[in-house]
Every structure is written in C-alpha cells, then in structure tokens.
Amino acid sequence: MSTVTTHVLDTSLGRPAAGVPVRLEHLTDGRPAPVAQASTDDDGRVRELGPDDLRPGTYRVIFDTAAYFARFGQRTFYPEVAVSFLIDRADGHYHVPLVLSPFAYSTYRGS
C-alpha cells in the first residue's frame, strides 16, 4: 500500500469527487520536489499516491479544484487546495482526506 492516500468528498453534490487531479510533493528547504500525481477514481479516492516507502519529512498534497469544478461549469473560490503534513515514520500510512465545496474545504488526519 502507498504511504499516502486521499479521498475527496464534494459536499455541494453530496457524493465523492471523481476526477480531481492530485499531486504529491516533498518539501525540502521550503522547495517542492514532485513525488507523484494521480486523479481521484469514481469513489473519490487515490489509493496509490507515490511509493510505499517515503522517507520522513514535510510533504504536501495539492488538489486541483479549479479543474474539477470547471467540468461542471462551477466557479470556485479556491482554485487549488494545498495540504502540508509531516511523515514521521517511513513505515507509516498517511491518509489525507478533503471535504470540498466551491467555497469551502476541510481536511483531517484520516485512517
């Protein structure tokens, strides 16, 4: 299993957000280095976002919400959502969910 996974729920539609472009970056000295990219599946999930052996450090998941909402002709206040988090164990699993609407979002440490 990938070290990092995600799940996006669109609360404005009351369903998983399929087709959201997502990328994972490793931040070194404040500079991003690309690790992986994917899009959410029909259930709004990315089950494999990067390798299953990421080293400890600061990472960022970036959700391209503008591309997602544009498919529905919907304006959004947040064209992207960037969630930074710490990986403190190389053998850990880090689930970074996003609850989304065109004008708000929320995230939390998932399981």
BAZA-291430 format. One record per residue: residue in three letters; x, y, z of N, C-alpha, C, O, CB in turn. Coordinates in nm, 4 decimals. Atoms other than C-alpha are relative to their C-alpha. Glycine has a CB too. Layout:
REM residues N
  res    n.east   n.north      n.up   ca.east  ca.north     ca.up    c.east   c.north      c.up    o.east   o.north      o.up   cb.east  cb.north     cb.up
  ala         X         Y         Z         X         Y         Z         X         Y         Z         X         Y         Z         X         Y         Z
...
This chain:
REM residues 111
  res    n.east   n.north      n.up   ca.east  ca.north     ca.up    c.east   c.north      c.up    o.east   o.north      o.up   cb.east  cb.north     cb.up
  met    0.0844   -0.1184    0.0000    0.0000    0.0000    0.0000    0.0886    0.1244    0.0000    0.1932    0.1278    0.0649   -0.0959    0.0000    0.1223
  ser   -0.0693   -0.1278    0.0071    0.1158    0.3503   -0.0783    0.0044    0.0653    0.1386   -0.0889    0.0509    0.2176   -0.0690    0.0933   -0.1021
  thr   -0.0109   -0.0726   -0.1269    0.2385    0.5589    0.2154   -0.1088    0.1049    0.0121   -0.1624    0.1262    0.1209    0.1374    0.0657    0.0128
  val    0.0980   -0.1085   -0.0001   -0.0022    0.8393    0.1159   -0.1197   -0.0382   -0.0858   -0.1048   -0.0847   -0.1988    0.0632    0.1314   -0.0511
  thr    0.1257    0.0178    0.0729   -0.3662    0.8037    0.0126   -0.0883    0.1213    0.0286   -0.0617    0.1987    0.1205   -0.0723   -0.1341    0.0411
  thr    0.0928   -0.1102   -0.0222   -0.6517    1.0502   -0.0162   -0.1403   -0.0396   -0.0442   -0.1603   -0.1392   -0.1138    0.0466    0.1261   -0.0750
  his    0.1406    0.0189    0.0335   -1.0281    1.0720   -0.0518   -0.0619    0.1394   -0.0049   -0.0442    0.2178    0.0883   -0.0743   -0.0942    0.1045
  val    0.0613   -0.1321    0.0135   -1.2234    1.3752   -0.1772   -0.1509   -0.0169   -0.0082   -0.2019   -0.0932   -0.0902    0.0543    0.0752   -0.1254
  leu    0.1461   -0.0002   -0.0002   -1.5908    1.4308   -0.0988   -0.0491    0.1390   -0.0372   -0.0030    0.2384    0.0188   -0.0562   -0.0433    0.1384
  asp    0.0580   -0.1267    0.0434   -1.7910    1.7038   -0.2733   -0.1324    0.0184    0.0741   -0.2325   -0.0448    0.0403   -0.0207    0.0034   -0.1564
  thr    0.1212   -0.0194   -0.0798   -2.0443    1.8275   -0.0194   -0.1080    0.0780   -0.0747   -0.2255    0.0698   -0.0389    0.0342    0.0718    0.1287
  ser    0.1007   -0.0740    0.0763   -2.2151    2.0548   -0.2734   -0.0871   -0.0950   -0.0823   -0.2028   -0.0648   -0.1115    0.0678    0.1030   -0.0922
  leu    0.0746    0.1002    0.0763   -2.3196    1.7439   -0.4692   -0.0398   -0.1199    0.0855   -0.1218   -0.2021    0.0445    0.0824   -0.0469   -0.1185
  gly    0.0312    0.1111   -0.0888   -2.3324    1.5038   -0.1769    0.0538   -0.1334   -0.0490   -0.0111   -0.2367   -0.0325   -0.1476   -0.0099    0.0180
  arg   -0.0576    0.1244    0.0527   -2.1021    1.2478   -0.3392    0.1523    0.0117   -0.0097    0.2077    0.1208    0.0040   -0.0602   -0.0336   -0.1390
  pro   -0.1447   -0.0051    0.0204   -1.7380    1.1520   -0.3929    0.0336    0.0856   -0.1220   -0.0422    0.0919   -0.2188    0.0574   -0.1423   -0.0169
  ala   -0.0460   -0.0861    0.1091   -1.5436    1.3888   -0.6163    0.0926   -0.0806   -0.0914    0.2105   -0.0987   -0.0610    0.0732    0.1267    0.0555
  ala   -0.0772    0.0783    0.0965   -1.4272    1.1825   -0.9143    0.0749    0.0927   -0.0951    0.0237    0.1976   -0.1343   -0.0921   -0.0953   -0.0792
  gly   -0.0763   -0.0738    0.1000   -1.1543    1.3093   -1.1460    0.0731    0.1225    0.0495    0.1091    0.2086   -0.0307   -0.0888    0.0402   -0.1066
  val   -0.0766   -0.1133   -0.0521   -0.9815    1.5559   -0.9139    0.1498   -0.0286   -0.0203    0.2007   -0.1274    0.0327   -0.0328    0.0254    0.1523
  pro   -0.1444    0.0178    0.0130   -0.6165    1.5938   -1.0224    0.0684    0.0278    0.1349    0.0395    0.1273    0.2015    0.0570    0.0937   -0.1108
  val   -0.0692   -0.0088   -0.1288   -0.3890    1.5413   -0.7208    0.1487   -0.0216   -0.0245    0.1876   -0.1068   -0.1043   -0.0560   -0.1047    0.1028
  arg   -0.1433    0.0260    0.0075   -0.0150    1.5708   -0.6840    0.0606    0.0037    0.1403    0.0135    0.0750    0.2289    0.0698    0.1029   -0.0923
  leu   -0.0724    0.0089   -0.1267    0.2220    1.4879   -0.4004    0.1383    0.0581   -0.0197    0.2077    0.0256   -0.1161    0.0082   -0.1470    0.0510
  glu   -0.1321   -0.0619    0.0047    0.5322    1.6947   -0.3321    0.0713   -0.0199    0.1330    0.0079   -0.0261    0.2383   -0.0109    0.1502   -0.0336
  his   -0.0845    0.0035   -0.1192    0.8185    1.6616   -0.0858    0.0621    0.1375    0.0134    0.1203    0.1887   -0.0823    0.1101   -0.1128   -0.0084
  leu   -0.0558   -0.1337   -0.0208    0.9250    1.9933    0.0656    0.1370   -0.0122    0.0670    0.1484   -0.0627    0.1787   -0.0960    0.0878    0.0864
  thr   -0.1352    0.0007   -0.0524    1.2995    2.0267    0.1159    0.0501    0.1437   -0.0006    0.0574    0.2073   -0.1057    0.0937   -0.0939   -0.0833
  asp   -0.0429   -0.1401   -0.0133    1.4270    2.3611    0.2462   -0.1045    0.0949   -0.0586   -0.0703    0.1969   -0.1183    0.1361    0.0217   -0.0698
  gly    0.1094   -0.0837    0.0482    1.0852    2.5050    0.1571   -0.0279   -0.0105   -0.1478   -0.1198    0.0542   -0.1981    0.0280    0.1397    0.0322
  arg    0.0190    0.0150    0.1443    1.1163    2.3986   -0.2063   -0.0680   -0.1325   -0.0305   -0.0285   -0.2367    0.0219    0.1346    0.0092   -0.0743
  pro    0.0709    0.1248    0.0330    0.8747    2.1451   -0.3550    0.0729   -0.0835   -0.1042    0.1262   -0.0312   -0.2020   -0.1395    0.0313   -0.0501
  ala   -0.0516    0.0956    0.0984    1.0004    1.8369   -0.5347   -0.1123   -0.0981   -0.0305   -0.1683   -0.1574    0.0618    0.1293   -0.0748    0.0527
  pro    0.1105    0.0902    0.0337    0.7430    1.6299   -0.7267    0.0302   -0.1442    0.0421    0.1425   -0.1925    0.0276   -0.0287    0.0056   -0.1507
  val   -0.0115    0.1406   -0.0390    0.6820    1.2781   -0.5933   -0.0922   -0.0861   -0.0853   -0.0511   -0.1898   -0.1375   -0.0332   -0.0180    0.1496
  ala    0.0985    0.0799    0.0741    0.3645    1.1564   -0.7667   -0.1175    0.0872   -0.0394   -0.1371    0.1962    0.0145   -0.0484   -0.1208    0.0840
  gln    0.1258   -0.0651    0.0362    0.0431    1.2588   -0.9374   -0.1001   -0.1063   -0.0422   -0.0636   -0.2146   -0.0880    0.0210    0.1044   -0.1137
  ala    0.1080    0.0929    0.0327   -0.2922    1.0936   -0.9954   -0.1289    0.0812   -0.0063   -0.1282    0.2028    0.0128   -0.0105   -0.1173    0.1058
  ser    0.1340   -0.0600   -0.0070   -0.6645    1.1663   -1.0216   -0.0876   -0.0918    0.0828   -0.0691   -0.2135    0.0840   -0.0615    0.0227   -0.1430
  thr    0.0901    0.0803   -0.0813   -0.9381    1.0545   -0.7883   -0.0847   -0.0909   -0.0882   -0.1227   -0.0533   -0.1991   -0.0896    0.0900    0.0858
  asp    0.0815    0.0964    0.0739   -1.1338    0.7468   -0.9001   -0.1491    0.0309    0.0186   -0.1835    0.1344    0.0757    0.0315   -0.1445    0.0463
  asp    0.1449   -0.0224   -0.0091   -1.5153    0.7131   -0.9192   -0.0498    0.0112    0.1433   -0.1559    0.0684    0.1682   -0.0737   -0.1117   -0.0694
  asp    0.0354   -0.0091   -0.1417   -1.5237    0.6786   -0.5395    0.0710    0.1176    0.0669    0.0684    0.1298    0.1894    0.0351   -0.1310    0.0724
  gly   -0.0680   -0.1169   -0.0534   -1.3212    0.9998   -0.4986    0.1320   -0.0311    0.0676    0.1841    0.0516    0.1423   -0.0884    0.0688    0.0961
  arg   -0.1221    0.0433   -0.0700   -1.0121    0.8076   -0.3860    0.1217   -0.0071   -0.0923    0.1112   -0.0325   -0.2123   -0.0226   -0.1360    0.0641
  val   -0.1282    0.0339    0.0601   -0.6476    0.7899   -0.4772    0.0616   -0.0987    0.0981    0.1056   -0.0613    0.2068    0.0933    0.1290   -0.0255
  arg   -0.0473    0.1071   -0.0888   -0.5362    0.4599   -0.3298    0.1510   -0.0188   -0.0068    0.2099   -0.0791    0.0829   -0.0687   -0.1306   -0.0349
  glu   -0.1451    0.0114    0.0183   -0.1777    0.4800   -0.4591    0.0539    0.1361   -0.0430    0.0531    0.1692   -0.1616    0.0358   -0.1107   -0.1059
  leu   -0.0577   -0.1307    0.0313   -0.0198    0.8246   -0.4375    0.1467   -0.0027    0.0413    0.1824    0.0354    0.1528   -0.0776    0.1163    0.0724
  gly   -0.1427    0.0088   -0.0275    0.3519    0.7682   -0.4593    0.0388   -0.1348    0.0558   -0.0447   -0.2240    0.0708    0.0412    0.1079    0.0956
  pro   -0.0529    0.1290   -0.0446    0.5703    0.4906   -0.3287   -0.0454   -0.0364    0.1413   -0.1030    0.0449    0.2136    0.1513    0.0017   -0.0059
  asp    0.0383    0.0454   -0.1342    0.5146    0.2848   -0.0171    0.1165    0.0088    0.0984    0.1136   -0.0552    0.2035   -0.0518   -0.1434   -0.0058
  asp   -0.1152   -0.0130   -0.0886    0.8477    0.3847    0.1368    0.0550    0.1431    0.0017    0.1750    0.1638   -0.0164    0.1094   -0.0974   -0.0425
  leu   -0.0453   -0.1393   -0.0046    0.8615    0.7638    0.1644    0.0791    0.0250    0.1273    0.0439   -0.0242    0.2345   -0.1197    0.0970   -0.0085
  arg   -0.0806   -0.0318   -0.1176    1.1271    0.8965    0.3964   -0.0692    0.1092    0.0818   -0.1475    0.1871    0.0274    0.1428    0.0449   -0.0416
  pro    0.0597   -0.1043   -0.0839    1.0264    1.1162    0.6914    0.0316    0.1399   -0.0526    0.1374    0.1642   -0.1105    0.0493   -0.0135    0.1439
  gly   -0.0183   -0.1382    0.0426    0.9820    1.4850    0.6179   -0.1345    0.0688   -0.0184   -0.2391    0.0150    0.0180    0.0807    0.0058   -0.1299
  thr    0.1204   -0.0783    0.0262    0.7316    1.7501    0.5172   -0.0424   -0.0228   -0.1447    0.0376   -0.0124   -0.2377    0.0241    0.1519    0.0281
  tyr    0.0577    0.0257    0.1315    0.5041    1.6704    0.2252   -0.1215    0.0890   -0.0189   -0.1727    0.1488    0.0757   -0.0380   -0.1495   -0.0164
  arg    0.1179   -0.0809    0.0319    0.2201    1.8474    0.0502   -0.0810   -0.0734   -0.1060   -0.0267   -0.1198   -0.2062    0.0404    0.1434   -0.0495
  val    0.0925    0.0499    0.1011   -0.0843    1.7141   -0.1333   -0.0726    0.1214   -0.0561   -0.1277    0.2021    0.0187   -0.1012   -0.1065    0.0595
  ile    0.0647   -0.1141    0.0651   -0.2211    1.9617   -0.3870   -0.1147   -0.0529   -0.0860   -0.0953   -0.1370   -0.1737    0.1023    0.0822   -0.0867
  phe    0.1218    0.0391    0.0707   -0.5757    1.9206   -0.5166   -0.0350    0.1107   -0.1000   -0.0496    0.2264   -0.0608   -0.1188   -0.0255    0.1004
  asp    0.0338   -0.0970    0.1044   -0.6578    2.0947   -0.8477   -0.1520    0.0139   -0.0056   -0.2187   -0.0460   -0.0899    0.0577   -0.0438   -0.1394
  thr    0.1451   -0.0152   -0.0114   -1.0068    2.2033   -0.7513   -0.0582    0.0816   -0.1160   -0.1744    0.0627   -0.1519   -0.0354    0.0663    0.1330
  ala    0.0495   -0.0781    0.1143   -1.0357    2.4528   -1.0402   -0.0341   -0.0923   -0.1161   -0.1392   -0.0775   -0.1784    0.1045    0.1050   -0.0443
  ala    0.0266    0.0936    0.1099   -1.0082    2.1719   -1.2955   -0.1234   -0.0846    0.0292   -0.2043   -0.1105   -0.0599    0.1218   -0.0911   -0.0241
  tyr    0.1168    0.0818   -0.0375   -1.2623    1.9627   -1.1040   -0.1300    0.0781   -0.0188   -0.2216    0.0305   -0.0859    0.0121   -0.0475    0.1466
  phe    0.1243   -0.0770    0.0081   -1.5251    2.2363   -1.0727   -0.0280    0.0517   -0.1414   -0.1443    0.0676   -0.1784    0.0054    0.1168    0.0968
  ala    0.0186   -0.0473    0.1383   -1.4685    2.3618   -1.4314   -0.0776   -0.1030   -0.0825   -0.1533   -0.0664   -0.1723    0.1373    0.0290   -0.0665
  arg    0.0734    0.1045    0.0733   -1.6009    2.0268   -1.5571   -0.1511    0.0140    0.0156   -0.2270   -0.0338   -0.0687    0.0434   -0.1382    0.0480
  phe    0.1432   -0.0190   -0.0261   -1.9388    2.1250   -1.4082   -0.0443    0.1432   -0.0290   -0.1590    0.1794   -0.0025   -0.0323   -0.0357    0.1450
  gly    0.0320   -0.1400    0.0254   -1.9242    2.4902   -1.5173   -0.0186    0.0780    0.1286   -0.0895    0.1786    0.1315   -0.1246    0.0106   -0.0846
  gln    0.0159   -0.0598   -0.1329   -1.8948    2.5814   -1.1495    0.1202    0.0870    0.0340    0.2348    0.0446    0.0193   -0.0184   -0.1094    0.1070
  arg   -0.1049   -0.0867   -0.0534   -1.6962    2.8752   -1.0175    0.0461   -0.0538    0.1349   -0.0316   -0.1170    0.2066   -0.0503    0.1466    0.0135
  thr   -0.0486    0.0350   -0.1333   -1.4761    2.8112   -0.7147    0.0876    0.1116    0.0534    0.1605    0.1760   -0.0220    0.0778   -0.1332   -0.0027
  phe   -0.0826   -0.1011   -0.0649   -1.3130    3.0462   -0.4682    0.1425   -0.0503    0.0200    0.2367    0.0290    0.0215   -0.0609    0.0403    0.1342
  tyr   -0.1303    0.0621   -0.0236   -1.0240    2.8036   -0.4092    0.0405   -0.0808   -0.1229   -0.0048   -0.1944   -0.1372   -0.0034   -0.0906    0.1266
  pro   -0.0385    0.0729    0.1207   -0.8618    2.7034   -0.7422    0.0883   -0.1211    0.0282    0.0967   -0.2133   -0.0528    0.0714    0.0924   -0.0942
  glu   -0.0728    0.1189   -0.0438   -0.6354    2.4648   -0.5545    0.0011   -0.0021    0.1518   -0.0098    0.1011    0.2180    0.1455   -0.0024   -0.0569
  val   -0.0115    0.0173   -0.1442   -0.6095    2.3253   -0.2060    0.1318   -0.0728    0.0245    0.1547   -0.1815   -0.0288   -0.1235   -0.0796    0.0603
  ala   -0.1286    0.0606   -0.0342   -0.2636    2.2522   -0.0671   -0.0018   -0.0359    0.1484   -0.0241    0.0499    0.2338    0.1193    0.0966   -0.0334
  val   -0.0009    0.0473   -0.1381   -0.2409    2.0424    0.2487    0.1405   -0.0514    0.0303    0.1844   -0.1519   -0.0256   -0.1084   -0.1120    0.0236
  ser   -0.1338    0.0419   -0.0420    0.1028    2.0190    0.4099   -0.0124   -0.0870    0.1248   -0.0973   -0.0632    0.2107    0.0920    0.1235    0.0271
  phe    0.0058    0.0912   -0.1147    0.1707    1.7399    0.6576    0.1373   -0.0637    0.0194    0.2227   -0.0587   -0.0691   -0.1099   -0.1097   -0.0204
  leu   -0.1275    0.0626   -0.0349    0.4548    1.5544    0.8275   -0.0095   -0.1509   -0.0066   -0.1035   -0.2107    0.0456    0.0444    0.0431    0.1391
  ile   -0.0180    0.1446   -0.0063    0.5597    1.1986    0.7636    0.1114   -0.0220    0.1018    0.2256    0.0191    0.0811    0.0349   -0.0637   -0.1429
  asp   -0.1000    0.0188   -0.1056    0.7356    1.0927    1.0804    0.0480   -0.1440    0.0121    0.1402   -0.1726    0.0884   -0.0564    0.0446    0.1320
  arg   -0.0421    0.1407   -0.0004    0.7633    0.7171    1.0179    0.0016   -0.0511   -0.1429   -0.0994   -0.0434   -0.2129   -0.0941   -0.0874    0.0887
  ala   -0.0123    0.0501    0.1369    0.8885    0.5650    0.6954   -0.0937   -0.1171   -0.0259   -0.1319   -0.1410   -0.1404    0.1434   -0.0417   -0.0281
  asp    0.0882    0.1157    0.0179    0.6690    0.2591    0.7553   -0.1453    0.0322    0.0336   -0.2268   -0.0589    0.0479    0.0478   -0.1155    0.0861
  gly    0.1367   -0.0396   -0.0353    0.3536    0.4594    0.8369   -0.0903    0.0132   -0.1214   -0.0451    0.0065   -0.2357    0.0020    0.1306    0.0753
  his    0.0988   -0.0274    0.1036    0.0358    0.5189    0.6390   -0.0639    0.1345    0.0328   -0.1019    0.1596    0.1472   -0.1080   -0.1146   -0.0094
  tyr    0.0507   -0.1350   -0.0193   -0.0905    0.8743    0.5908   -0.1152    0.0238   -0.0975   -0.0954    0.0323   -0.2187    0.1128    0.1057   -0.0198
  his    0.1196   -0.0225    0.0803   -0.4466    0.9311    0.4690   -0.0396    0.1461    0.0186   -0.0615    0.1918    0.1308   -0.1173   -0.0978    0.0410
  val    0.0262   -0.1441   -0.0032   -0.5213    1.2944    0.3787   -0.1303    0.0274   -0.0753   -0.1273    0.0547   -0.1953    0.1194    0.0809   -0.0629
  pro    0.1288   -0.0232    0.0659   -0.8952    1.3380    0.3066   -0.0291    0.1497   -0.0174    0.0234    0.2343    0.0550   -0.1125   -0.0659    0.0802
  leu    0.0440   -0.1368    0.0246   -1.0529    1.6534    0.1673   -0.1513   -0.0008   -0.0158   -0.2066   -0.0769   -0.0952    0.0695    0.0605   -0.1261
  val    0.1439   -0.0226    0.0127   -1.4138    1.7612    0.2156   -0.0130    0.1357   -0.0684    0.0410    0.2352   -0.0201   -0.0756   -0.0041    0.1419
  leu   -0.0094   -0.1123    0.0929   -1.4883    2.0133   -0.0570   -0.1356    0.0518   -0.0435   -0.2308   -0.0246   -0.0592    0.0790   -0.0398   -0.1207
  ser    0.1103   -0.0643    0.0714   -1.7416    2.2598   -0.1910    0.0633    0.1158   -0.0774    0.1818    0.1430   -0.0578   -0.1162    0.0499    0.0995
  pro   -0.0626   -0.1076    0.0773   -1.6890    2.5515   -0.4317    0.0550    0.1147    0.0851    0.1431    0.1882    0.0406   -0.0992    0.0548   -0.0972
  phe   -0.0388   -0.1157   -0.0794   -1.6471    2.7974   -0.1446    0.0495   -0.0357    0.1399    0.0582    0.0512    0.2266   -0.1156    0.0937    0.0109
  ala   -0.0531    0.0422   -0.1302   -1.5123    2.5935    0.1477    0.0673   -0.1358   -0.0154    0.0403   -0.2109   -0.1091   -0.1130   -0.0064    0.1077
  tyr   -0.0594    0.1336   -0.0064   -1.2976    2.2953    0.2334    0.0444   -0.0287    0.1422    0.0620    0.0620    0.2236    0.1192   -0.0127   -0.0979
  ser   -0.0461    0.0457   -0.1299   -1.1893    2.0926    0.5333    0.0835   -0.1248   -0.0212    0.0633   -0.1988   -0.1174   -0.1191   -0.0273    0.0965
  thr   -0.0837    0.1180    0.0065   -0.9286    1.8271    0.5957    0.0266   -0.0496    0.1407    0.0027    0.0221    0.2379    0.1318    0.0295   -0.0739
  tyr   -0.0299    0.0583   -0.1301   -0.8233    1.5982    0.8777    0.0943   -0.1179   -0.0216    0.1158   -0.1602   -0.1352   -0.1308   -0.0448    0.0742
  arg   -0.0852    0.1193    0.0094   -0.5884    1.3088    0.9532   -0.0914   -0.1209   -0.0037   -0.1590   -0.1514    0.0945    0.1018   -0.0092    0.1201
  gly    0.0845    0.1170    0.0158   -0.7663    1.0024    0.8211    0.0711   -0.1265    0.0431    0.1831   -0.1233    0.0940   -0.0453   -0.0128   -0.1431
  ser   -0.0595    0.1285   -0.0375   -0.7034    0.6361    0.8802    0.0023   -0.0946   -0.1192    0.0489   -0.2079   -0.1072   -0.0772   -0.0638    0.1168
